[in-house]
Amino acid sequence: MTTELTIVPQSNEIVVNTTAMQTIVAPVALEVAIAPVGIQGKPGLSGIPDATQTFTGQTIVTVSHNRGYRPIVSVTDFNGDAISGSVQHLSLNTFSVSFNVPQSGRITYL
């Protein structure tokens, strides 16, 4: 369902259009409050670039990333196809990936 909300200041109306319902027009008293800007928070994960580690013929690969959290981990072969492995976070700074048979590829973590 798509919803579109339109505020019409001249007539003090809010118009709501949805794909599932007809247009609804509701008269309201408009009041807008502008608050002062607060202190900026810490940067999120999007500010941290992903990193990679390649490996060849391994059944266990241990990665020390020193990021202080448990990153999202993906494993691919050198063609970019996903490889199934078991990820174990050993600490907030280290994880390992285990495979049933020796594998080669790339571990990407964020």
N, C-alpha and C positions, 0 to 999 in steps of 0.2 A: 504494500500500500504506500502511495506517495501522498504526502501532506504538504500543502503550501499555505503559509500564513502571511497575510498582508494587513498592515496597519494603515488605516486611512485617517490621517490626523485632521483633515478638514471636517469630517463628519463624526469623529470619535467612534469609529467602527473598527472591528477586527473581522476580516473576511478569512474563512478557512475553506480551502478547496482540498478534497481528497479524491483518490481514484475509486474509493468504495462508497462515498456519500455525495449528496448534492452540496452545493455551496451553502454555507451557513454564515449569516451576517449577524453579529452580536454587537449592539451598542455598548460602549464601555466608557468610563472616565479614564483618559490617558494620563499617566503620571510617570515620568522618567526621572530616575535618580542616578547621578553620576558620582561614583565613589572615587576617592583618591587611589592612586596606584600604590600597591604594597611593595614589600621587599621581594626581589626576585629569588626564586627557589634554586635549589641545586639543579644542574643539568641532568636530563634524563638519559636513558640508554642511547637515544638517537645521536647524542654527541660523541659517542664512543665508536670508532670505526671497527669493523669486523677484522678478524685476523685469521690466518691460515697456517697450517703445518702439514707438510707432505710426509708421506711414509711409503716404504716399499717392502713387500713381503713380510708383514708383521701380523701377529695375532693379538698383541696388546700394544697400544700407543698411549703414552702418558704425556699430558700437556700441562706445563706450568705457565699460567697466564698472568698471575699476580694482579688480578683485577678486583679482588675482594668481594666477589659474588659468584654465583653459579651461572655461567653463561648458557645461552641457547647453543646447541651443538648440532651440526649436520656433517655427514660424511658422504663423499662422492668419490667415484673413480676418476681417472684422468680425462675421461670423456664427458664428465658431468652427471653421470648416472648415479643414483643413490645406492649406497652400500648399507646393508643391515648390520648393525653392531650394537653392543650394549654399552651405554654411557654410565659411568659411575663417578660421582663427584666425591673426590677424596678429601677435599677441604674447600674453603672459599676461594682458593688460589690454584687448585690443581684438580684435573679430572683425567680419567682414563677411558679409552674405548677398546672393547674386546671383541674379537671376531672368532667364529668357529673354525675357520680355515685362514691361512695367511692371505692378506689382502694388500693392495697397493692403491694409493689415492691421496685425497686431500681432506683434512678436517678443517671446517670453518666454524668459528665461534664468535658470538657477539655478546 
